[in-house]
Amino acid sequence: MFFVVQALEGLDKAARMFEKLVLVWGKAVLLGGFVVTLEMKDFEFIALICLFIFMRISCRSHMPELSKVMHLVSVMTCVCSVVFSTMQLVSQHFGETEETYKATRNLALNAFYVMALTHALVNFVYHALYVVLY
């Protein structure tokens, strides 16, 4: 049982690390540096994914007594993050822009969507293990 608790703690730490990474990358790099070159769809997806992460953080910190609600919110926001990230990673259609910015912007968007997808999958695994064990 000790190993399982350690695994859950490790997954929680990894999820929190990816939360911070996705938020910083989305806000500072994409919405800060590339906002004028983003298509509206990418802007909306980035904003929604960041909003979902903020929702998970606020549920975790302000509603500890409502753990079932927190898990439901977390799983639903993870589903949305997976859908948005996968759609953009598969399509690779980030819009037209000047050649100077295109390669860098596309790399930054790919990095963001991969981080958001990884964060959501780590959260899925954490919540699946938590539900099974508790």
Secondary structure, DSSP 4 states (H G I P E B T S, - for coil): -HHHHHHHHHHHHHHHHHHHHHHHIIIIIIIIISGGGS-HHHHHHHHHHHHHHHHHHHHHHH-TT-HHHHHHHHHHHHHHHHHHHHHHHHH-------HHHHHHHHHHHHHHHHHHHHHHHHHHHHHHHHHHH-
